[in-house]
């Protein structure tokens, strides 16, 4: 089944939603998440869970899961990361969670990059999604390395990552709006 071209209106609105959710997550991370490690851990779990839901919504709106295998794979990766963080949060702690977040960021970034490449000719603003995917891969490697060391880690360790994601989604939404006019 060949992929269905996403509509510019859907993508623009979807990218605004993704940027908005990331902005709220960042605000919560830097306010309650750093003050309360349990809430910080919950926010860490919620980030890939939201990414799973976002990939599902995007794929369903654009031809379904079978027509969007990169997003289907990203959905599965995000669900596995969410489950791994939940399973290891209490006994293995924040270093484990940041390590899982790092591996997730590498894989999610790879499949975001592949989705952007797949959509290159059918949808606008994919250059920002490709850059975002590449940056996610690099950040994920960095988080994974950090998780192995003695550094004092918290949700603040990864909150900047979400900020760059929000920025790229917002750039894509603006680009689609300008391109349409």
RAZI-V49416 format. One line per field, one symbol per residue. phi: phi as a letter, one per 30 degrees, with the letter a starting at -180 (. if undefined). psi: psi as a letter, one per 30 degrees, with the letter a starting at -180 (. if undefined). A space follows every 10 residues. Layout:
BEGIN
phi = ???
psi = ???
END
This chain:
BEGIN
phi = .ddcdddedd deddddeddd ddddddeddd cddddbeddd dddddddddd dddddddddd dbjjdddbdd ddddeddddd dedddddced dciddddddd eddeddddde ddedddddce dcbdideddd dddddddddd dddddeddcd edcaddecdd eddddddddd edddeddddd d
psi = kkkkkkkeee eeeeeeeeee eeeeeeeeef deefejeeee eeeeefefee eeeeeeeeee fhfleefiee eeeeeeeeee eeeeeeefee efaeeeeeee eeeeeeeeee feeeeeeefe ffllgfeeee eeeeeeeeee eeeeeeffag kjlaffefee eeeeeeeeee eeeeeeeeee .
END
